[in-house]
Amino acid sequence: MGFTYALLCDLLENLENGRRSSVSTAARKAIPDIQPVAQWFARHERVIQDSGTDRVALLSCMFPEKRTDRVYWLGANLLSKVIGRCLGLGSSRLKELNLWQTAGNGDLGKCVENVMRQAENYVQHGQELSVEEVDRAMETIASRCRFSGPQVRRNRSAIDCDSVLSSLYRRSSSRDAKWLTRMILKSYAPVVFPEQYTLKKFHFLLPHLFLLQNSFDGALAMLASEPINHFPPNPDPKSAKGLSSIAMQHLRPRVGIKVGRPDYYKARSIKHCHQMVNGRRMSIERKYDGEYCQIHVDMSNKCAPIQIFSKSGKDSTADRDKVLPVIEDALGLGRPECNFTGRCILEGELLVWNDEDGEIMDFNRLRRLLPRSGVLLGVEHDSPPQPFERLMIMFFDILLLDNDVCLSKPHRERRLLLQKVVRRIPGRSDLAHQEVLDFSREGSYHRLERSFEKAITQRWEGYVLKASDEPYFPIYSTGVDQMFGRWIKLKKDYIPGLGDTVDFAIIGGTYNSRDVQNLSQIRKLKWTHFFVGCLMNKEEFHEDGSLPHFRVIDVIGRHSMSWQNMQLLNQFGEFYECSPDEFEGFAVEYGHSGLPKATTWFKHPFVVEMLGSGFEKPPSGRYFTLRFPRILKVHLDRPMEDTASFRELQILAEEARALPLDEVEELRDRTEWSKRLNIECQLTQSNEMASDPEATCSDTDSEPGSPVTQIPFAPTASEDSYMEARPLMDCYIRGISWERTTDQSNEKQTSVPSIYTDMVEPPVEPENTICNQSVLANNINLASHQASSQSDEKKASQNPEQCLPTNLLQPPSQSTAPGLSAPLHSTSTSGQSTCISQNSQQRQTLGSGVKPSFRSLKRKGSPQSPLTTIPLWTTETSFGSFAALESDQKHPQDLKLNTLQDFVQQLCSNQTAFALQQSNPYAASQGMKFGIIIFNPGVTALGEEMRRLVAALSKFAQNGMRSAASVGKVFFLASSILAQDLSPEDGRFCLRETWEAIGSDHYYGCVGWDLRGRFDNLVATKANYLPVSKPTIPDGQQSELRTEPWIKISFEDSEIATLGEYISMEPPIHARDI
């Protein structure tokens, strides 16, 4: 019978529609939606589990990117031509089909849907496509490509591609053809299946099986084995736990099917690494810059006992045949000293060894020795391999030894087995360099720091830390935390300020429709990729104004920048774009033949600061450029002559790659790195915080791709995604929110190490940050920032029983030193004060409420921070033990304590309305009032604080004063924001994205009111203030004095973004202008 392909398209369409609606209403978070998946499996579970359904085919259609053994050799250009022939399109409809090449028309799949909708195919009942037919067709097409896996190639057919696809497209609806097109291109973007959840809905054991056998065929074959085939696919949680324990006794890797890889986390500093280790005994292994390989040995296969799998899971034995003799010698195959008789699975790194120098060579040297499906790629300008250059393999783990499943053994035992199995041959085979460090002992932090200094000095790529007493996968243990079984990677470019940075020019752009779906948040997207150039004649251009001559050295896309920078380049590039045929502003040459052609040149190139993981020669290139480049900052105020010339870039690369010449230079180098590590450690001191459980770690080694966030512990995500390119300062500056429900008042923060994943948000230079912990600092395109917060020496103690940072709530007075905030006083209603600030310059009372302090603008027309123009108030119960007094305060009992009514009156005063014009001119023009209430959710109930505010607003309205307060909003922020070292006068508080960042961390709710057109003597009752998410109360239950609620309560994070009216400050660009 099979499984109807249209049913799978139903799920894909629902996921796309759900994502489209969430993008328009929420914070544009790339969180897979599990509800449609759950409903779909519940509806079709019987058919999915039916013996007539090919579940391998169904999984292959759901996750086409997992079929790395299939290569179709059909890019969008070629596929569009094939589809045109299959559908017999005329010239006009063919022109419509090719609109995907033009910005604003969607991808190829969308254009296929639009064209086919004009004449829908009629499919008779019983003739619908099945996933089995689609999967067979994909297998047939892939068998014709030389880059497909050997198993796929064995089934090569003489049928041509057009005839295979014609039968599919002619039996598909326009909607189904859209998803078929995207499946062939191996990307359903922007739809993202929640992988672990989806696999678990197939069978509760499938995620575990997919780890042990990283292929759908192998994992499903294990499900069909005894006794697992008798297990129900979706038992209750209690039964599932017991059945999992039974299953683990029967699960084992299989030679010939690649084993999956553990998750790992990135360490953002030495301290962060030390925190994640959490006192465990760790093996610290050198990370080698080579190609990962998993080696399978089956002694029963006399013809080809060795198989080598690449990181993607593809069988690459034929391409790595030159290393087979090395493996045979290292393992002693066929000799008495061989330590196994049947099977073995090992892991290693392929490297190039230089016999003359006795050292490992650069990664780019591998290209000359390792073909891809028999073809050497990117070696047009490389010199041929030298006789002294040889492939070697660096072994670092063993997973199976005969019938002994080493995966379940702790790492220290696996290492001992590896030492017995592998014979070290100088320059041919070796074991990865290892140090063992017990982090429970005193001094472990400094030992790790010294070791890392050595690694950087020796130009090593970095370290991988593995727990000595933990198995390869955490599935072999129960009752463990989420750090258990995860590796930690420590590299200098993961640490803010330690990577290789260069200033380049962005000189042009081009458009690729395949990235459009992943950039749906970009308005007026015109370019998806940008051309990085270096001046060839910098001296001549600077001296006599010669025509600039650029060399294009690289092309970067969404994986190499934040979406904010992508938006900025698209927005400002529109003013400078020019067609290459008409442009004469500068001369351009392409660095190598593999670069695409630009469709636009920018008359005024953009200057960008870029970070990379060292330097390398690109494929087909004769020069060095940054490896895994990503944009840190766009400098709109700098000329192109400030960028590095091509010659300067090569000098930088040579200096960065050069090893110390002698011990004296090595000592000097290590001392310098030690200072930089200490500085960066100080910059990244931050409070530990829990965060979004949807954020993910990575299980791959590739660097490109990914918007930096704190996460606790999470499942695997590909590092090739956009979320993995950014090992930078924002991981300490911007966090993500707690997962919270409508009632957030009783949440508890769990103390866990801060784990970060990249989100490609540019870093902020330390001297310009407005906080050094978890909020803000998102806009890195400001030419300059105001002075940051007080130094640690000038702060009061961080003991929570003393005082909170006061510079958040009040700007400095005119007499305060630049960058310092005026001290503030906070007490409970009982008048008890518990802290004395050591840095007071003047008296100011915070108490339970705060009145705004207004400062003159720094320059005419520049917006002023909202934190200096809107009232702020703290609850009387939240800070009773955190009251702040100036050190020179003599009589704290004489201080006047403001009430909530005073706060409301101040909020609605003319003075506040005038001040709001300086920070939020549009809101002020609409009569809007803004206020902030800061409360402690662990002490004070959110609902109670909102009720008190509503009562105060009602009393204010009854007094007939509502004409001065027609409409407004009060935002409730958690007191955790006071743990941040903020500078309230900083101009970035005018930015919308700053408040979005604050909202995701500290926002709890909003009370808004609208008195325009209301009756007099309006009283707030249960009937006339409602959460916006609830239905309107029937008329019979409403107050007679109104027609709809005049007070509304919202819990949407996006509400607080209205405090920022700008998207850029240099120059000021209002959000309404976009």
Residue, then its C-alpha position, 0 to 999 in steps of 0.5 A: m500500500g505504501f505511505t501517501y506522499a501528500l500526507l507528508c506534504d500536509l505536515l510540511e505545509n502546516l509547519e511552514n504556515g505555523r512558522r510564518s505566523s510565529v514570525s509575524t507575531a513573536a520574536r522570530k525565534a527559530i524554534p521547531d514547532i512540535q505540536p503539528v508533528a505530534q498531531w500528525f503522528a497521532r493521526h497517521e500512526r497506524v499507517i506509519q507502523d504498518s508493515g506495508t510502509d517503508r519507514v526508511a523511505l519515509l525518514s529519507c523524505m523527512f530528512p533528505e539532508k541526512r542522506t549524505d550517501r546520495v548526491y543528485w548533482l542537481g543545483a537550482n539552475l539545472l533543476s529548473k531546466v529539468i522541471g521546465r522540460c518535465l512540465g512542457l512549459g512554454s516560454s512565458r511560463l518558463k519565464e515565470l518559473n525562473l523568477w526565483q533568480t530575482a530577489g523578492n520572488g521566493d525560492l525555486g520551490k515557490c515558483v514551481e508551485n505558482v506555475m503549476r497552480q495555473a494548471e493543476n494536475y488531475v490525479q486519479h484516486g489510487q494513483e497518488l504518489s507514495v513516499e516509496e516511489v519518491d524514495r526510489a526515484m531519488e535513489t535512481i537519480a543519485s546512482r548516476c552521480r559519481f559523488s554518491g556513496p559506493q552502495v548507491r552507485r552499485n545500483r546505477s540505472a540507465i534511466d535518464c533524470d528527465s524521465v524519472l522526475s517527469s513521472l513525479y511532477r506530473r502526478s503531483s499537485s502544485r503544493d506537493a511539487k513545491w516540497l518535492t523540489r525542496m527535497i531534491l535540493k535537500s533543504y526544506a527551509p525555513v521549515v525545521f523538523p524537531e529531529q529528536y522529537t520526530l525520531k522519538k515519535f517513530h519509535f521511542l528508541l530510535p534517537h538512541l539507535f541513530l547514535l549507535q548506527n548513524s543511518f536509517d537502514g541500520a537504526l531501523a534494522m536494529l528495531a527489527s531485531e530481537p527483543i526490541n521488535h516486541f517493544p511498543p513504539n510509544p510506551d508510557p514514560k515509566s515503561a519506556k525507562g525500563l524498556s530502554s534499560i533492557a534494550m541497551q543490553h542488546l544495542r551495539p555498533r555495527v561494522g560498516i555503519k558509521v557511529g554517531r558523535p557526542d555533543y560538545y559545548k564551546a568554552r568562551s573563556i578559561k573560567h567558563c571552561h572551568q565552570m563547565v568541567n565542574g570538578r571532574r577529572m578530564s582528559i585534555e586532548r590536542k585538537y588537530d587541524g585535519e579531516y575526521c575519519q572513523i575506521h571500521v575493520d572487519m577481518s572476515n572481509k578478506c578483500a576489503p577489511i578496512q572502511i573509512f567514513s568521513k564526518s558526514g557519514k559517507d564511505s570515503t575508503a576509495d578516496r583515502d586509499k593512500v592511508l590504508p597501508v598506514i592503518e594496516d601497519a598501525l593495527g598490525l593486521g595479519r600479524p601476530e601482534c594484532n590485538f583483535t581477531g574480528r572487528c574494530i572501530l576507531e576514530g582518528e584525524l587525517l593529517v599531512w606530515n612533513d618528513e623534512d621538518g618533522e612536523i604536521m603541515d597546514f590543513n590546506r595541504l590535504r587537498r593535494l592528497l585527498p580526492r573527492s570521489g576520485v577528483l582533486l578539487g581546488v588544487e588548480h594553483d597548488s604545487p604538486p605533492q612533494p615526496f616528503e609530504r605523507l598522510m598520517i593518522m592521529f588516533f584518539d578513540i576506540l569504539l568497538l574491539d571484537n565483541d567488547v562495546c567500548l562505547s560504554k566504557p569510561h574514556r580512561e579505559r578506552r584510552l588504555l585500550l587504544q594504546k594497546v591496539v595502535r602501534r606508534i609509527p613516527g610520522r605515520s601513526d600516533l595517539a593524540h597528545q593528552e594531558v589528564l587534569d583533576f579539576s577538583r584539586e586546587g590550582s587546576y584553573h591555573r594549570l589549564e590556563r598555562s596549558f592553553e597558553k602553550a597551545i596558543t604559542q605552538r599554534w595548535e588549533g585548541y583543546v578538546l576536554k573529555a571526562s575521564d570517567e564517563p562513557y562515549f554516549p550519556i545513554y549508557s548511564t542513568g540519573v545523570d545531568q545534562m553535562f554528562g558525556r558532553w565534550i568541551k572545545l576550547k579554542k582561542d577564536y571562541i574567546p572574545g578578543l583572542g581571535d584573528t581580526v582584520d578590517f576588510a572592504i565589502i565591495g559588492g553583493t549577489y543574490n541566491s534564492r536558496d538562502v531566502q527562506n532562512l532570511s525571512q526576517i530581513r526586509k527588502l532582501k536584495w543580496t544574500h552574499f557579499f564580496v570581500g575585497c582588499l586594495m591592491n594599490k593602497e599606497e598609490f590610491h592614498e598618495d595620488g588618488s589613483l583608481p582603486h583596484f580591489r581583489v575579491i578574496d572571499v564571498i560571505g553569506r548568512h553564516s558569516m554575519s548576524w541578521q542585523n548586519m545582513q539587514l544593515l548591508n541590504q539597507f544601506g547598500e541600496f543607496y550605493e548599488c551599481s550594475p557591474d556593466e555600468f560601474e567604473g568607480f574601481a577596478v576589480e579582479y577575482g582571487h580565484s576561479g571558484l568565486p561567484k560573479a557579483t551582480t552589484w558593486f557598491k560605489h562606496p564600499f563598506v568597512v567591516e571588522m572580521l574575525g577568523s579561526g586563523f588563516e588558510k589558503p582557499p581552494s584554487g587560491r594562491y593567497f592566505t585569508l581568514r578561515f571561517p570568517r564572520i563579521l564583528k562590526v560594520h563601520l559606516d563612518r570609516p573610509m575604505e583606505d582604512t582596510a587591510s591591503f592585500r599585501e598587509l593581509q599576507i603579512l598578517a597571515e605569515e606573522a600569525r602562522a609563524l612559530p616562535l624562533d627560540e625559547v626566548e621568543e616562545l617565553r615572550d609569546r606565552t607571556e603576552w598570551s597570558k596577559r590577554l587571557n587574564i584580561e579577557c577573563q576579567l571582561t567575561q565575569s558574569n552571573e550564572m543564569a538559566s536560559d532558553p532550553e531550546a538553544t542548542c549545542s553542536d555535534t560537528d567540527s565545522e566552524p561556519g554558521s552560527p545568532v551568541t546565546q547562553i544555554p543550559f543543556a540541549p540536544t544536538a544541532s548542526e554547526d553548519s547552521y546559522m547559529e554556530a558562527r559566533p564565538l564572541m563577546d555577546c555570549y556574555i552580554r546577551g542572554i535568552s529568557w527563562e522558559r516561562t508561563t503566564d504566571q512567572s512569579n514563583e520561578k526558581q533559578t537553577s545554578v548551572p554552568s553557562i553553556y553557549t551556542d553561537m548566534v552570530e551576533p557581533p561582539v562589542e569591544p570591552e571598552n564600549t560595553i554598557c554591561n558586562q554580563s547578560v543584557l544588551a550590547n546588541n548594536i555594534n554599529l555605533a561609531s562610539h559609545q558613552a562611558s560605561s559603568q563604574s569600575d569594580e573598585k568604586k562599586a559597593s560590595q557584591n554581597p546581596e545583603q549589601c547593595l545593588p548596582t545603582n547606575l541602572l536606575q538613575p543617570p549621573s548628575q552634572s557633578t558626577a564624574p563621566g561614566l559614573s552613576a549618581p548613587l541612589h537610595s532604596t528602602s522598604t516602607s519600613g524605612q530600614s536601610t541595609c547598604i551604604s554606597q561608597n561612591s556617593q556624589q550627591r543625595q538622591t532618593l530611590g525609595s519605593g519609587v524613582k523620579p526621572s532625572f533629565r540631562s541636556l542632550k550631548r549634541k543637538g538632535s541626538p536621542q536621549s536614553p529612555l532610562t533617563t526620561i521615564p519614571l522607574w519604581t521598585t516594589e516595597t517588598s522587593f528590595g527591603s534587604f537591598a536598600a541603597l544609601e549614600s555613604d554621607q547620608k546622615h539621617p536616612q529616617d528623614l528621607k521621603l518614601n514615594t508611594l505607588q500613587d506618587f509613581v503613577q502621578q509622576l508617570c502622567s505628569n507634563q514633566t515626564a511627557f516633555a522628557l519622553q520627547q527626548s528619547n521616544p519622540y513618536a510615542a510622545s507625539q501620540g500622548m504615550k506614557f511609559g514607566i518601569i516597575i522592578f520587582n523580585p519574582g521570588v518575593t513578590a507575586l506578579g499578579e499582586e503587583m499588577r493588581r496594585l498598579v491597576a488600583a492606583l491607575s483607577k484612583f488616578a482616573q477617578n480624580g479626573m486627571r486622566s486628560a494628562a494620561s490618555v494612553g500608556k504602558v508600565f513594564f514589569l522587569a525582574s530585579s535580576i536586571l539590577a545585577q547587570d552593570l548598566s550605564p543608563e545614559d548609554g545611547r543604545f537604550c534608544l535601540r529597539e533591539t536593546w530592549e528586545a534583549i532586555g525583554s528576553d531576560h528580565y521582562y515579565g509583563c505589561v499593564g497598558w491603559d487607554l483613556r481616550g474617549r472614556f467616561d468620567n469617574l471610570v473605576a477599574t474593576k475585574a470587568n474592565y482590565l483583562p489579559v489580552s490573550k483572554p476572550t472579551i467578557p460578555d456585555g452582561q458582565q461588563s461595567e456599565l461605564r465602558t464598551e471594552p476594557w480600558i486596561k489591558i495586561s500582556f505577557e508578550d516579550s515584544e511589548i517592551a521593544t516599544l521603549g526603543e524607537y530606533i534601529s541605528m544611532e550612527p546615524p539615527i534611523h527611526a524604526r518607523d522610517i524602515 
